[in-house]
């Protein structure tokens, strides 16, 4: 097979090569990243607009049945009955998540790009090489990660962080139907139990953020701290460059070897808690649904797996994903409720000070002792 034939059979490689040779004055070529992701996530299953409307109505009905089950289990009324629901194809998921990543890291990459321009003479070979290396690596990394994840994710409750989108509202559900159909077919699952379990996990996130509105602001503040601290480090690099003392910061990945890990640890602890609580509710409320043993086994296996694509995407923004953190999140919730009951656990939602530290996620007894002193 000649080179042209090989590239035609591997279209995402064509996108990567195009990125290498295309001039750009941006650290990430988002359009190119989307192209790589689209090529990697191609599927024969595409949901038509008519079928999308039918499925949207079905998911809304499922959510309306699930909400009172969650409220009854957690012992707290839930007055939110309507939230927007979208049925996505894989391309929809890619575009929505590219928008989220852009809004998070664009302020950083613009500042970092400016630092690179100051670090090297614009006309030098070193400057062009480092800039193009950054562009190609990051654009390809985003494209490959999102392309792979677009074939795996089933659904998501989206907060539109850091800010609501012009296209999507502040809070909404989406279900990636081609992947749900693929899982049904691969595991010979019936539609109703699978969709109820998927919706149950995501609806629990909705419960968390609507019942305790402060936690959305807390998550937003953590992301703001992350961006602010990263920008401070970049400003420090630029100051060193001006003094002629900066070495070794040419690649974006080197930037994340620097120390602003405390805020990342807070984000990891918070996400472990949120995901752990959703899994705990799912595995308990799910006992009301048919085929519990099989569904529980399937979803426990999924919740304990972090893919290489998630790890790769995490490196882009400095997050070190560890699969055990999400598994330990559910274990933390379970052990705290087993020890002190539901009301004792619900202290966790009262204030930022009551949230567990990352170390306490793996040692629930430490959080229990801390809370016992406050009672």
Secondary structure as the mmCIF struct_conf table of DSSP 4:
data_model
#
loop_
_struct_conf.conf_type_id
_struct_conf.id
_struct_conf.beg_label_comp_id
_struct_conf.beg_label_asym_id
_struct_conf.beg_label_seq_id
_struct_conf.end_label_comp_id
_struct_conf.end_label_asym_id
_struct_conf.end_label_seq_id
HELX_RH_AL_P HELX_RH_AL_P1 UNK A 3 UNK A 9
BEND BEND1 UNK A 10 UNK A 10
HELX_RH_AL_P HELX_RH_AL_P2 UNK A 11 UNK A 21
BEND BEND2 UNK A 22 UNK A 22
BEND BEND3 UNK A 25 UNK A 27
HELX_RH_AL_P HELX_RH_AL_P3 UNK A 30 UNK A 40
TURN_TY1_P TURN_TY1_P1 UNK A 41 UNK A 41
BEND BEND4 UNK A 44 UNK A 44
HELX_RH_AL_P HELX_RH_AL_P4 UNK A 49 UNK A 74
TURN_TY1_P TURN_TY1_P2 UNK A 75 UNK A 75
STRN STRN1 UNK A 84 UNK A 88
HELX_RH_AL_P HELX_RH_AL_P5 UNK A 90 UNK A 119
BEND BEND5 UNK A 120 UNK A 120
TURN_TY1_P TURN_TY1_P3 UNK A 122 UNK A 123
BEND BEND6 UNK A 124 UNK A 124
HELX_RH_AL_P HELX_RH_AL_P6 UNK A 125 UNK A 149
TURN_TY1_P TURN_TY1_P4 UNK A 150 UNK A 152
STRN STRN2 UNK A 155 UNK A 158
BEND BEND7 UNK A 162 UNK A 163
BEND BEND8 UNK A 166 UNK A 168
BEND BEND9 UNK A 170 UNK A 171
STRN STRN3 UNK A 172 UNK A 176
HELX_RH_AL_P HELX_RH_AL_P7 UNK A 177 UNK A 187
TURN_TY1_P TURN_TY1_P5 UNK A 188 UNK A 188
HELX_RH_AL_P HELX_RH_AL_P8 UNK A 191 UNK A 211
BEND BEND10 UNK A 212 UNK A 212
TURN_TY1_P TURN_TY1_P6 UNK A 213 UNK A 213
HELX_RH_AL_P HELX_RH_AL_P9 UNK A 214 UNK A 243
TURN_TY1_P TURN_TY1_P7 UNK A 244 UNK A 244
BEND BEND11 UNK A 248 UNK A 248
BEND BEND12 UNK A 251 UNK A 251
HELX_RH_AL_P HELX_RH_AL_P10 UNK A 252 UNK A 255
TURN_TY1_P TURN_TY1_P8 UNK A 256 UNK A 257
BEND BEND13 UNK A 258 UNK A 259
HELX_RH_AL_P HELX_RH_AL_P11 UNK A 261 UNK A 285
HELX_RH_3T_P HELX_RH_3T_P1 UNK A 286 UNK A 288
BEND BEND14 UNK A 289 UNK A 291
HELX_RH_AL_P HELX_RH_AL_P12 UNK A 292 UNK A 303
TURN_TY1_P TURN_TY1_P9 UNK A 304 UNK A 304
HELX_RH_AL_P HELX_RH_AL_P13 UNK A 308 UNK A 317
TURN_TY1_P TURN_TY1_P10 UNK A 318 UNK A 318
HELX_RH_AL_P HELX_RH_AL_P14 UNK A 323 UNK A 345
HELX_RH_3T_P HELX_RH_3T_P2 UNK A 346 UNK A 349
TURN_TY1_P TURN_TY1_P11 UNK A 350 UNK A 350
HELX_RH_3T_P HELX_RH_3T_P3 UNK A 352 UNK A 354
BEND BEND15 UNK A 355 UNK A 355
HELX_LH_PP_P HELX_LH_PP_P1 UNK A 356 UNK A 357
HELX_RH_AL_P HELX_RH_AL_P15 UNK A 358 UNK A 361
BEND BEND16 UNK A 362 UNK A 362
HELX_RH_AL_P HELX_RH_AL_P16 UNK A 364 UNK A 372
TURN_TY1_P TURN_TY1_P12 UNK A 373 UNK A 374
#
